[in-house]
Amino acid sequence: MSRSNTAVKRLFKRDDARPAAARPVGVTLKSARELQAMRQAGRVVGKTISSLLAAVKPGMSTRDLDELAAAEIKRLGGQPAFLGYRGFPATICTSLNEEIVHGIPGKRLVREGDVLKLDVGAVVDGFYGDSAVSVCVGEAPPRVRELVETTRLALEAGVKAARPGARLGDVGYAVQSVAEAHGFSVVREYVGHGIGRALHEDPNVPNFGTPGQGLVLQPSMTIAIEPMLNIGGWETRLLGDNWTVVTKDGSLSAHFEHTVHISPEGPQVLTAREEV
């Protein structure tokens, strides 16, 4: 689940001049015990997403997917992270086509050719995991499939850049470079985030940036990296439900996300799926 981007400019301005060893107030480092709980939460999220992907087919409702996710998270020993979060009324986010993030499951049917985004969060022992995938339902035009695959590759690039000593600008630049090389725009009004004991912690993790700028990543930090790419412009619009975010120009969008531990050896994906 993404975070509003209202503080990104302030965060970059605040952190650029800080010594590498400094850590802004609000950024938490995780203990070995806390990381183990996050791994368990990530496992629940990954397995739930796998079950959803196996179940998706034209004609089912987004509410069907939500009910499946609720049962799976419970079966795996977790609790839904999104249900009730700031009043969110469902277990997962299901966003279709021009919907970027935070779509609310309901009666809407999944159709052949749709771009479906599934965003899943779970809590285990008080710690959170958060991940998202996009999938083309059935057949889709080549440019649409390229959008989905490029967003996945942008996430992969962002994860690879998230190493100790790197800066948030390096992560954002890695995502942005992949996206723009394929002619897609990067959503700037919603970003990734820190994660751990809360679903949204500091810092914000933009999907754009300048290498060498921003907060320095340190071992034992945990962040959610989540590229959101559009075929058209990057501007967004919030629907009347006060949750669903859509592209302002009505173009298609894709979204991928992983929870990542910045380990001394490099980035570790805590929400990896076994089949990937």
ABEGO torsion letter per residue (X at the ends): XBBBAAAAAAAAAAAAABBAABBBBGBBBBBAAAAAAAAAAAAAAAAAAAAAAAABBBGBBAAAAAAAAAAAAAAAGBBBAABGBGGBABABBBBBEABABGBBBBABBBBBGBBBBBBBBBBBGGBBBBBBBBBBBEBBBAAAAAAAAAAAAAAAAAAAABBBGBBAAAAAAAAAAAAAAAGBBBBAABBBBBBEABABBOBBBBABEBBGBEBBBBBGBBBBBBBBBBABBABBBBBAAGABBBBAAGBBBBBBBBBBBBBAAEBBBAABBAAX
